[in-house]
Amino acid sequence: MKLFGSKDSGIKISIFGKTDVGRTRDHNEDCFLVADLSQKKASLLPEVREHEVGPKGSLLVVADGMGGAAAGEVASQLATEVIYDHMLTVWHPDGKNTPQQFAFRLKEAVELANGRIHLYAKEHPELRGMGTTTTAVGVFDDHLFLSQVGDSRAYLIRDGVGIQLTKDQSLMQRLIDAGELTEEEAERSERKNIILQALGPEEKVRVDLTTQQIRRGDRVVLCSDGLSGQVGREEIAHLASQDNRELVAVCSELIDLANERGGPDNITVVIARFDGARLVPPDGGDEVGHQVYPLLDPESATQPVPVYKGPHPPAPESKAQTMIAGIIAAGITVASLLFAVLGL
C-alpha cells in the first residue's frame, strides 16, 4: 500500500520553462518558477528538470505582471518568490503531510503573496496599481492542486487532447459561463483581456483552488495569456504531446508560434511530463477539467470570484488599465453587460 507523500513515490516528472518578451513590449513582466519542494531546489538545472516527486511534492508557477514601468516585473517576481518561500518555510516542516494540508498551504501561499504585493505597492507610491496573475500548480503524490488568480492558464494534455484545468477570472469567461457568448466569440472580442482580479490591487483576493488526478503520460502546460491568446489549445496539445520531442524544443516552438502571430504580449510557458510505475494509464472514465477542491475549513474554502458590476468599461490602453477596467465593472448583471458590449 502506497501512502500520500511516501518517500518512494514512483512518480517521475520532467519539466522545462521559458519566457520571452514578445514582439511588442519593451520589457518582460512575466515570471515563472519550477521547484522540487522535497529537495528545496528551484531552478532549471538537471536535478530539478528531471526528478522524482518526493514526500513534499513539486511546484510550478507562472505569473503575468501588470502596472507599467517596472511595476509588473516587481509584482510577478514577488508572487513567485513569496509562494515558493512559504512552501519551503511553512509547508516543508509541516507535520501534517496530507493532500488537504498541501492544498491549504498552497492556497495560503498565494493569499500571502497578494498581501505582500499590496503592501509593497502602498510603501512604494511609484508602483501604485501594480499586480500580477498567478497560476500555481502543486504536485503531491498522484494529484495536482491548482491555485488560480487572473487569466494565466493550466492545461492538461492527455492522449493528445488538451483540457483547460483553470478557469479564467475574466469578463469574457463570465459571459461564456452565462451562455451569453461562445468561446469563439469571446476570443474575437476586443475586451477579451479584461480580468476581474489579480494579486496586489486589493487587500484580499479570492483564490480558485482546484484539483486533478495525474495519469501516466500526462503533460501539464502552464502559460501566460501571451501564449494562450495566440496559440490555440489544440495546437498546444499537439506539440506538447509529442513523445520524441525534448521539452526545451517544445517550449521554444510554442513561443515562436506566438511571436509569428504578432507577439503582442510577453510569452511564458512551463511544461511538465509525468511518468513512473506509481501512475496508472489513463482511463476513459476519468473526470478531467475544472474541479473545485473543497477545504474542510469553511473560512478557507474556495469561493467564486465575485461578479463585478458597474458602468460599461472603456477600451483599455494597457494591461494595468485592463485590470482596472474589470474592477470598475463591479456588480452589473451578465445580461446587462452583454447589452452594453453589443451597444444595444
Beta strands, then each sheet from edge to edge (+ up, - down):
strand 1: 12-20
strand 2: 30-36
strand 3: 41-42
strand 4: 50-52
strand 5: 58-66
strand 6: 131-140
strand 7: 143-149
strand 8: 153-158
strand 9: 161-164
strand 10: 208-213
strand 11: 219-223
strand 12: 267-275
sheet 1: 4+ 1- 12+ 11- 8+ 9-
sheet 2: 3+ 2- 5+ 6- 7+ 10-
end
